[in-house]
Structure formats: structure tokens, C-alpha cells
Amino acid sequence: MRANPYLFAAYFATWTIHITYLGIIASRYAKLKREVNDLKQD
């Protein structure tokens, strides 16, 4: 039985999407945290 190349492509695409999503969430969280700290200083 041969390995299906589409399966590897789907696996790679899924992990790429997840890692990108986590990066975006972390970036937005850091920005929100900075804004909260700025508001606390005022």
C-alpha cells in the first residue's frame, strides 16, 4: 500500500493553519495586554 500524497498535504496544511492561527491569537493578546497597561497608567 502506497502512502497517499494528498494525506501528507492535508496534514501539512492543517498544521500550518493551526500554527498561523495560534500566532495571530498570541499577537492580538499581546496587543490587548499593552492597551490594558496603557489604560491603567492613565
Secondary structure in CASP SS format (residue, H / E / C, confidence):
PFRMAT SS
TARGET T0000
AUTHOR 0000-0000-0000
METHOD secondary structure of the structure
MODEL  1
M C 1.00
R C 1.00
A C 1.00
N C 1.00
P H 1.00
Y H 1.00
L H 1.00
F H 1.00
A H 1.00
A H 1.00
Y H 1.00
F H 1.00
A H 1.00
T H 1.00
W H 1.00
T H 1.00
I H 1.00
H H 1.00
I H 1.00
T H 1.00
Y H 1.00
L H 1.00
G H 1.00
I H 1.00
I H 1.00
A H 1.00
S H 1.00
R H 1.00
Y H 1.00
A H 1.00
K H 1.00
L H 1.00
K H 1.00
R H 1.00
E H 1.00
V H 1.00
N H 1.00
D H 1.00
L H 1.00
K H 1.00
Q H 1.00
D C 1.00
END
